[in-house]
Amino acid sequence: MKAPYNHAPLEVIAGKNRQIAVFSTDGDNIEPEVVKSFGEEWLKFNDFSDETIAEGANEYFDILNNIIINKNSYVLDIGCGTGRWTKFLSSKVGFIEAVDPSNAIFAADKLLGKTGNVRLTMASTDNIPFDDDTFDFVMSIGVLHHIPDTQQAMQDCVKKVKRGGYFYCYLYHNLENMNWFLKGLFNVSETLRKVISKLSSPVKRFVCDVLAVVVYMPFIIWVRVLMALGLKKLAMKMPLSGYYNKSFFVVRNDSLDKFGTALEQRFSKQEVDTLMKNCGLEQIVISNGSPRYHTVGRKK
Ligand SMILES: C[S@@+](CC[C@H](N)C(=O)[O-])C[C@H]1O[C@@H](n2cnc3c(N)ncnc32)[C@H](O)[C@@H]1O
């Protein structure tokens, strides 16, 4: 089911489990510091168990059905990172092209092991080496808000979807509908992010581990206590409540993801809808629940 690349790669590198074609990532719509930082993050955090992946996937993919993806689907995962979602979907679809511009592609090679129906490619949104209108399903999870022009990047992804195919993405929400306390906490965390993301890699990792212990864990433990007392509704209103069932490994990873990344953009539900519509998508579904906002639409 593999489509040929539409231009030649700069080189082909032998990964541990497969060959990886490398394309230029020198485009205008990419933030090199962000890409470098993610490469380092995912080379450190890639040991996800199938159980952990399934827990996350059940939340991300709750808006999909077997019309949107099925055993015949040819899929493109843009900004695949460790390839965890590619791994989850690989048994449910025909073939997946997983693409990332960073060294995370080598973490994906490791996590995916001998999975047969996947090809890995090093490339970015502004140089996706496949013809337009090729894929039944294109997805990009937690990627486009780390790219300078999110709308352009989304357009570049949607171009690769066949007419009648689907585009799925997850974009950070802008905290609309949150109370003043949560917004205040977020403003503090933004200031921290701007400082921490500029630190050298080992210092950044250390600081984010400390934050996982002294900031994330107290909130998470508090949420777990409320849940144990049967106060689920109240627990779910607490900061970081989405982590109540997550492992410490995931918390450390997300702390680095949150505080270690120099560029992130946030969108309201209305803005997500507009971004999707501007790309020629219809039948748009946007999640109300966490992770917010995950959305899917059909290409006209
Ligand atoms: C938060 S990670 C998400 C990884 C994966 N989708 C997941 O959810 O586990 C963002 C990923 O986007 C990739 N990325 C950053 N800029 C990109 C660009 N211009 N084109 C494609 N991917 C990009 C990074 O290398 C990184 O692996």
The ligand as an SDF file (V2000), in Angstrom:
LIG
                    3D

 27 29  0  0  0  0  0  0  0  0999 V2000
    4.2580   17.0110   21.3850 C   0  0  0  0  0  0  0  0  0  0  0  0
    5.1220   16.0960   20.1820 S   0  0  0  0  0  0  0  0  0  0  0  0
    3.8210   14.9730   19.7030 C   0  0  0  0  0  0  0  0  0  0  0  0
    4.3320   13.6680   19.2080 C   0  0  0  0  0  0  0  0  0  0  0  0
    3.2450   12.6120   18.9150 C   0  0  0  0  0  0  0  0  0  0  0  0
    2.2960   13.0710   17.9230 N   0  0  0  0  0  0  0  0  0  0  0  0
    2.5440   12.2360   20.1900 C   0  0  0  0  0  0  0  0  0  0  0  0
    1.4340   12.7400   20.4320 O   0  0  0  0  0  0  0  0  0  0  0  0
    3.1190   11.4600   20.9360 O   0  0  0  0  0  0  0  0  0  0  0  0
    5.2370   17.1580   18.7790 C   0  0  0  0  0  0  0  0  0  0  0  0
    5.9890   16.5320   17.6090 C   0  0  0  0  0  0  0  0  0  0  0  0
    5.8740   17.4480   16.4850 O   0  0  0  0  0  0  0  0  0  0  0  0
    7.0700   17.3930   15.7690 C   0  0  0  0  0  0  0  0  0  0  0  0
    7.1710   18.6330   14.9630 N   0  0  0  0  0  0  0  0  0  0  0  0
    7.5890   19.8560   15.3570 C   0  0  0  0  0  0  0  0  0  0  0  0
    7.5800   20.7170   14.3150 N   0  0  0  0  0  0  0  0  0  0  0  0
    7.1280   20.0170   13.2510 C   0  0  0  0  0  0  0  0  0  0  0  0
    6.8900   20.3300   11.8810 C   0  0  0  0  0  0  0  0  0  0  0  0
    7.1170   21.5560   11.3870 N   0  0  0  0  0  0  0  0  0  0  0  0
    6.4280   19.3560   11.0650 N   0  0  0  0  0  0  0  0  0  0  0  0
    6.1480   18.1140   11.5540 C   0  0  0  0  0  0  0  0  0  0  0  0
    6.3630   17.7530   12.8390 N   0  0  0  0  0  0  0  0  0  0  0  0
    6.8430   18.6930   13.6700 C   0  0  0  0  0  0  0  0  0  0  0  0
    8.1460   17.2790   16.8490 C   0  0  0  0  0  0  0  0  0  0  0  0
    9.3640   16.7980   16.3440 O   0  0  0  0  0  0  0  0  0  0  0  0
    7.4730   16.3480   17.8600 C   0  0  0  0  0  0  0  0  0  0  0  0
    7.8430   15.0080   17.7030 O   0  0  0  0  0  0  0  0  0  0  0  0
  1  2  1  0
  2  3  1  0
  2 10  1  0
  3  4  1  0
  4  5  1  0
  5  6  1  0
  5  7  1  0
  7  8  2  0
  7  9  1  0
 10 11  1  0
 11 12  1  0
 11 26  1  0
 12 13  1  0
 13 14  1  0
 13 24  1  0
 14 15  1  0
 14 23  1  0
 15 16  2  0
 16 17  1  0
 17 18  1  0
 17 23  2  0
 18 19  1  0
 18 20  2  0
 20 21  1  0
 21 22  2  0
 22 23  1  0
 24 25  1  0
 24 26  1  0
 26 27  1  0
M  CHG  2   2   1   9  -1
M  END
$$$$
